[in-house]
Amino acid sequence: MIAILTANTQTRLKQVTFCHGRGIKFNDGMRYAIIELNSAQEHLSSGIVPAVNQIEALNPHFQGLYDNDRAFGLCGGTTSLDHYVLWLGRCQWLGCEHKYYEPFPVGDNGSVCVCRSCKNKLNIQETPRQFTEIARQNRIAFMLKTISEQMGQPDDRQLSEADIFVWCLKRNLQSQLPTALLHKLLGMKASASTGHECDITPSYDPQELLDKRLSEVGNG
């Protein structure tokens, strides 16, 4: 279980109490690890964090990257996604337990794992609305698993913002990342333009700075 708690400090007593949301049960004697929230978790309410293998799946800065067709293709595309979905080995519609499962296409680049019985039913009816979100979750999980493999990381290691940033740099995908994230990862402070001062040369935009540095490395 991963959960988000809100800390209340009691300086005089030198104690910290934590307020938690619904659905969390604590047992006496259990030990818990505490980590600081990152940008992927800041928008979440107190309580149990959604069950995702990689927490960066929730990072709002990377949603555009996950939807990008070129990034998806560099991860293997639809064929590799279908293999990943089959690897799940469970029906994501009705939860049926069957021996054989098949990928069911949703949209242009999405896929959901269903049993053969459910697939036959789905072929003659309108695709359930919830399939769009399930398919997107599958796509994101597949992309992050592939990124982890391409970065030489074990499956049980949580990818960081920096890991995904480096993967994007190696594949010339930095333009798919928002400026706010580039400012953060490059350690730059966002500032208003100073172009009205004729004797001041405006600083590089984060994207321009990256391109400049990469060009220098390539020519070095």
C-alpha positions in Angstrom: 0.0 0.0 0.0 1.2 3.5 -0.8 -0.8 6.3 0.9 -0.7 10.1 1.2 -0.9 11.5 4.7 -1.1 15.1 5.9 1.4 16.0 8.7 0.5 18.2 11.7 3.5 19.2 13.7 3.3 19.8 17.5 6.6 21.6 18.1 6.1 22.0 21.9 5.6 18.3 22.3 8.1 17.4 19.7 5.6 15.2 18.0 4.1 14.8 14.5 0.6 13.5 13.9 -0.6 12.3 10.5 -4.2 12.7 9.1 -5.2 10.2 6.6 -8.1 9.7 4.2 -10.6 6.9 4.0 -9.7 3.3 3.4 -6.4 3.2 5.4 -6.0 0.9 8.3 -2.9 0.9 10.5 -1.8 -1.9 12.8 0.2 -1.6 16.0 3.8 -2.6 15.5 3.8 -2.2 11.8 6.6 -0.1 10.3 6.1 2.5 7.6 8.4 4.3 5.3 7.9 8.0 4.7 8.9 9.8 1.4 8.4 13.3 0.3 5.8 13.9 -2.4 7.0 14.7 -5.9 5.1 16.6 -8.6 3.3 13.5 -9.8 1.6 13.1 -6.4 1.0 16.7 -5.3 -2.4 16.9 -6.9 -3.7 13.7 -5.2 -5.9 13.8 -2.1 -5.0 12.2 1.2 -5.6 8.5 1.1 -4.4 5.5 -0.8 -2.5 6.3 -3.9 -3.9 4.7 -7.1 -2.4 1.3 -7.8 0.2 2.0 -10.5 3.5 0.2 -11.0 5.2 3.5 -11.8 4.1 6.6 -9.9 5.3 8.8 -12.9 2.2 7.5 -14.7 0.3 10.1 -12.7 2.7 13.0 -13.4 0.8 15.7 -15.2 4.0 16.9 -16.8 4.3 13.7 -18.8 0.8 13.2 -20.0 1.6 14.8 -23.4 4.5 12.5 -23.8 2.4 9.4 -23.2 -0.1 10.6 -25.8 2.6 11.3 -28.4 2.6 8.9 -31.3 6.4 9.2 -31.9 7.2 8.4 -28.3 4.7 5.5 -28.4 6.4 4.2 -31.6 9.8 4.4 -30.0 8.5 2.1 -27.3 7.5 -0.5 -29.9 4.0 0.7 -31.0 0.8 -1.2 -31.1 2.3 -4.7 -31.7 4.4 -4.5 -28.6 1.5 -3.0 -26.6 -0.6 -6.0 -27.5 2.1 -8.3 -26.3 2.2 -6.4 -23.0 -1.6 -6.5 -22.6 -1.6 -10.3 -23.2 1.1 -10.6 -20.5 -1.4 -9.1 -18.0 -3.3 -12.4 -18.2 -6.7 -11.2 -16.9 -9.9 -10.0 -18.4 -10.1 -6.2 -17.8 -13.8 -6.0 -18.5 -15.8 -8.4 -16.4 -12.9 -10.0 -14.6 -13.6 -13.4 -16.1 -11.1 -16.2 -15.4 -10.4 -18.0 -18.7 -7.6 -19.9 -20.3 -7.2 -17.7 -23.3 -7.1 -13.9 -23.5 -6.8 -11.5 -26.5 -6.0 -7.8 -26.9 -9.1 -5.7 -27.8 -8.2 -2.5 -29.7 -9.6 0.8 -28.3 -9.1 3.8 -30.5 -6.0 4.2 -32.7 -3.3 3.2 -30.2 -4.9 1.6 -27.2 -5.6 -1.9 -26.1 -7.4 -3.8 -23.4 -7.0 -7.5 -22.3 -10.2 -9.5 -22.5 -11.1 -13.1 -22.5 -12.4 -14.6 -25.8 -16.0 -14.8 -24.6 -16.0 -11.1 -23.8 -14.3 -10.2 -27.0 -17.1 -12.0 -29.0 -19.6 -9.9 -27.1 -17.7 -6.7 -27.6 -17.4 -7.3 -31.3 -21.2 -6.9 -31.7 -21.8 -4.0 -29.3 -20.6 -0.5 -28.6 -17.3 -0.3 -26.9 -17.8 0.4 -23.1 -17.0 4.0 -22.2 -14.6 2.9 -19.4 -12.4 1.1 -21.9 -10.9 4.4 -23.1 -9.4 5.1 -19.7 -8.3 1.4 -19.2 -6.6 1.4 -22.6 -4.8 4.6 -21.8 -3.6 3.2 -18.4 -2.3 0.2 -20.3 -0.5 2.3 -22.8 1.2 4.4 -20.1 2.2 1.4 -18.1 3.5 -0.3 -21.2 5.5 2.8 -22.2 7.0 3.2 -18.7 8.0 -0.5 -18.6 9.7 -0.1 -22.0 11.4 3.1 -20.9 12.7 1.3 -17.8 14.0 -1.6 -19.9 15.7 0.7 -22.4 17.3 2.6 -19.5 18.6 -0.7 -18.2 16.6 -0.5 -15.0 15.1 -3.4 -13.1 11.3 -3.8 -13.2 10.9 -3.1 -9.5 12.7 0.3 -9.6 10.6 3.4 -9.6 11.5 5.7 -12.5 12.1 9.3 -11.6 11.4 12.5 -13.6 15.1 12.7 -14.4 15.1 9.1 -15.8 12.3 9.9 -18.2 13.9 13.3 -19.1 17.2 11.5 -20.0 15.2 9.0 -22.1 13.6 11.8 -24.0 16.9 13.5 -24.6 18.4 10.4 -26.0 15.5 10.1 -28.5 15.2 13.8 -29.3 11.8 14.1 -27.6 12.6 17.0 -25.3 10.2 19.2 -27.2 7.3 17.1 -25.9 8.0 18.2 -22.3 6.4 21.3 -20.8 8.6 24.4 -20.2 7.8 24.3 -16.4 9.4 20.8 -16.2 12.4 21.8 -18.2 13.0 24.8 -15.9 12.8 22.5 -12.9 15.1 19.8 -14.2 17.6 22.2 -15.6 17.6 24.2 -12.3 16.5 27.4 -14.1 14.2 30.0 -12.6 11.3 31.1 -14.8 11.6 34.9 -15.2 9.9 37.6 -17.3 11.5 38.7 -20.5 14.1 41.5 -20.2 14.2 42.2 -23.9 13.2 45.8 -23.3 16.7 46.6 -22.0 18.8 47.1 -25.2 22.1 46.3 -23.5 20.9 43.0 -22.0 21.0 39.8 -24.1 17.8 37.7 -23.2 18.6 34.3 -21.7 17.9 31.1 -23.6 14.5 29.5 -23.4 14.9 26.0 -21.7 14.3 24.2 -25.0 16.8 26.4 -26.8 19.3 25.9 -24.1 19.0 22.1 -24.3 19.3 22.2 -28.1 22.4 24.4 -27.8 24.1 22.2 -25.3 23.3 19.0 -27.2 24.7 20.7 -30.4 27.9 21.6 -28.5 28.2 18.0 -27.3 27.7 16.7 -30.8 30.3 19.0 -32.3 32.8 18.5 -29.4 
